[in-house]
Amino acid sequence: MSRKVFSALRFIAVAGVGVICLFTAWADTRNGLLKYFDSFEITPKAKPAGLEINIRRNIIWCQVQGENLFLDVFWPKAQGIYPLVVNIHGGGWSLGSKEMDEALCRYLAERGYTVFNINYRLAPIHKFPAQVNDSLGAVIWAKEHAGKYQGDPFRAAVMGDSAGGNLSAMVAFAYDSPEFTPSYSSSRGFNASVQAAVLIYGVYDMTRFNSPRNKWVSFFYSYLGGPENMFPERYLKASPVAYLGQTKNYPSVLIIGGDKDSLYSHSLDFKNELAERGIKYSFYTARGGHHGFISVSYSKPARETFPVIGEFLDRELKGETEVKVRQGISRNP
């Protein structure tokens, strides 16, 4: 059998397994949605943070491989220069869109931030490192265009949940890695570095997902092209933990996990990795939080977590060191 034929058969086999796993996971997710949403305790809507906001939707921030990438911007109507936040949605690198996190983006804008809520290319059509390149490019675009929306490019944070938490961590720790080429480049010399990162129930060591029995594995196959034994370099390069120790200027990090989330241990382990290296971090456990809770904005875990994120960003980007830390969040425990 020729090498070309063998390669083609291997590709078809991997693609077939990936499609089957992806549809199986989607079917399981769909069947469990009602039970999932019913599991959240509903709490009254949080009071507005105080500021009226402007919203601009579906701005094309990049055109790459014939695809338009969109973002929404939320910023206060009041005059001022505000720190900027780039939000990266979740969805297993294969699903989802910026609309999933609009409630959190609105909350932060009302609190005094210019928030860029982005879309990026999705797997399986676009595989790693497209999503990392898009996340890096979006931060650069936000800095380049910050002034138009009263944003300060020198006070920047990245934020994301689930797959977006992974990508946000890649921005935080691998922004200067030669492995990646941002989808947008600045004419003014901006890079994708940030001063703060909010990482919400993300995955930080991709090499831990090498078992076909893992319920999340279909998303990893979709994103990285197949199992780890076929693409070991991709699994390593897509792991934020692999870049600790390589970047000189680390951002301050807030790690958030839900105690009902099967991926909670990944947040705890990443916290320990940061602690071992003396990287400045905070850690918060959302009580009753299942995976995906931050997008269920009416839920008690989400409503309790929104202010935690706001207080962290206030301290790191606004210099408000006297802000009282909410009960349940610890500084370098």
N, C-alpha and C positions, 0 to 999 in steps of 0.2 A: 504493500500500500504506500503510495507516495506521501510525502510530507504535507503537501497541499490538501490532499484528500483527507488525511488524518486530522489536520487543523480544522477543516470545514466540518467534519463529523463531531469533533470535540466542541466546536462553537455551537452547533445545533443541539447537542446534548445538554450543554450548560444553559443555553437559552430556554430549552424546553423545561428543564428543572426549575429555572427561575420563574417562568410564567406560571407553572403549576403551583409553586410555593406562594407566589404573589396573589394569585386568585384564591388560593386556600385561605391565606391570611385575611384577605379582604372579605371573604364569605364569613369567616369567624367573627371579624370585626363588625360586619353589618348585622349579623344575628345577635350580637351582644350589645348593640348600641342602646336600646331602650333600657336594658338592665344597667348599663354603664351610667347613663344620665340620671336614672332614678336613684343611683347610689349617692348622689351628691346632696348634701344638706343645703337647702336654699336659705340665704340670708338677705336682709333688705339691701337694696342697692346703696353703695357707698355714696356719701355726699360729694358733689363736685369739688375738685381740688381748689377751685377759686377763680381761674382765669377763663374768659371766653376765648375760643380758638378759631383759627382759620384752617380750612382743609382744601387741599388740591389733590385730586385723584388721577390715577393712571397716567402719570408722567412717564414717557419713555426715557429711561436712564441709559439704556445700552441696546445696541443691535448686534447680535453675535450669532454666527452660523445661520443667518436668515431669520432669526427669531427676535422679536421685540420683548424686552424685559421692562416691566412696569414697577412703579413705586407710588405710594401715597405719602403726602407730607402733612403733618399736623403741627401747628405752631401758634403761640399766643397772639391775640390781637393787640395786646398792650405793647407799647414801645419798649424796646430793650434788646439786648443781645443775650441769647440763651444757649446753654450747652446743647450739643446735639447727640441724639441717640439713633443708631441704626438697628432696626429690628429684623430678625431673620426667622421666618415661620418654620414650624415642624412639618412632619408628614413622611418620615422615613426616606427623605431625599427623593421620593417618588410621587408624593401626593401633596395636597394642601395648597394654600395660597395666602397672600398677605392679609386677607379679610379675617382670617382666623384669630388674629391678635389685635383687632382694631380697638377693642375696649381698653386694653392695657395701654395702647399707643395714645388714645384720647386722654386717659387718666394722666399720663406723664406730661402731655402737652398742657393740660389744665394746670399742672403743677409748676410749669415754667421751663419746658424743654421743647426744642425743635426735633421732631421725631420723623425719621424716614423709615417707612414700612415697606419692605422690598419683596419682589418676586425674583426667583432665580431659575435657571434651567433644571429640569427634573429628569431623573432616571425613569425607566431604563433607556430612553432615547439618548439622553446625555449622561454619561458615566463620569465618575471621579477622573480628573480633578475639576470638572466643569463647575460644580457647585461651590467649591472653594474659591476658584478664580472669580466667580460672580460675586461672592460675598466680599472678597477683598476689593473688587472693583466698585461695588456699591458704597463701601466706606469712603473710598477715594472720591467718587462722584459726590457724595454728600458733603464732604469737606470743600470740594471745588465750588459747589453751588450753595453753600451754607448761608452766605450773605444775603441771598435773595429771599431767604425765609427766616431772617434774623437769627441765624445760627452762628455759633462760634466754632470754627474748625480746629481750634487749639484746646477745646474742652470736649472731647468726643468719647462716646461709649458705644459698645456693641452689645446686643441682647438677643437671645433666642431660646426657644424651647425644643426639646427632643432633638431631632436632626438639626434644628436651628441652634440648639445648645452646642452640639458638636461643631457646627460651622462657626459659631461665635468664638468658641475656644480656639479654633484654627486661626481665626483672625487675630485673636489676642496673643497667641504664642508662635505662630508661623508666618506672620505678615511679611517678614523679611527673608523667608526661605526661598532659595533659588529654584525649588521644586515647582513653584506656582507662578503663573503669569496673570495678574489681575485683568479682568475683562474691560476695565476702563483705566486709562492712564491720565494723569494730571498734567496740564500745561503750566501749572504753577508750582510743581515740585512736591505736591502732597503724596504721602504714602498712606498705608492702611493701618498705621499704628493707632492705638486708642489708650486712653488713660484709665478706663474702667470697663469691666465686662460682667454681664449678668448671664449666668449659665443655668438654665432651668431644665432639670431632669434630662440632661444630655448623656451621651456615650463618649467616653474619653479614651478608651483602649479598645480598638476595633478587633484586636486579636482574640478577645474573649468570646467572640461569636463564631466559633468554628465548628459547631455541632449542628447537623441538619435537624436535630430534634428541638432546637431552640425556636420558640414561636416567632421570634423577630427575624430569623435568618433570611427569609425571603427578601426583606428590604436590603440587607447587606449584599445579597447576590445581585439584586437589581442595581444597586449603587456601584459595587466594586467589580461586577462582571462574573462572579462565581465564587466558589468556596476558597478559603484561605490557602489550602495546599496548592491551588492553581495560581493564585495571585498574592503570594505572601508580601511582596513589596507594597502593593496597594493597601493592604490592611494596615501595614505599619505606617505608611506615609499619610493615611487618613486618620491617624490616631493623634489627638492633641498631646497626649502624654509623651509622645516621642520627641516633641520639640521643647520640652522643659529643659532649661539649661543652655539653650542655644540663643535665646533672645536676651539682650542686655537690659532693656528697659521694660520690665514687666508691668502690666496694668494691675490695678486693684481688682479683685475678683469677688463676686457674690455667687456662691453656689446654692441652688435651691433644689430640694428633692421632696417628693411626697412620700409619707410613710406607708401608703397603701400601693405604692408603685413597685412593680417587680424589678425595675431598674434602679431602685433607691441605692443599692450597694455601690453602683458606679459613681454616684455623687459622693458618697462617703470615702471611697477609695481615692478619688481625685483630690478631695480635700486633704487626705493624708499625704499625697504626692506633693501638693503645694507646701504643706507644713514642713516636710522634710527639706525643702529647698529654701525655706524662709521667705516664700512669696506671700505678699499681703493678701489676705482673704477674709471673708465672712461666710458663715454657713447658716442656712435656715431650713428647718423642716416644716413643711406644711402639713398640719395634722389633718388626717382624713383625705389627703391628696392622692388621687389615682393618677396614672400617666395621662397627660393631656389636660390636667385640671385648669391650667392657666387660661385656656381658651374658652372654658365654661365660665364665663365672667359673672354669672349670677350665683355661683357656688360659694359656699363659705370659705373653702381653702383659697380660692382666687381672691375674694374680697379681702381676706386677711393678708394675702401676700402682696397685693398691689402697694400698700403703704410701705412695706418692708423694702421693696425695690426703690420706691421714691426716696426713702430716707437714706439708703445706701448711696444713690446717685447724688443726693444733696451733699452728703459728706465729701464725696470724692470729686465732684465737679463744681460745686458751689462754695466749697470751703467752709461749710457749716459744721464744724467739728463738735459743736455743743448740742447737736440734734440728739434727742433722747432715743436710744436704741429700743425698739419694741421688744417686749418679752418674748423669748424664744429664739432670738438671734444673738449669736456670740461673736466676739472679735478674737480671731486666732485662738480658738479653744484648744 
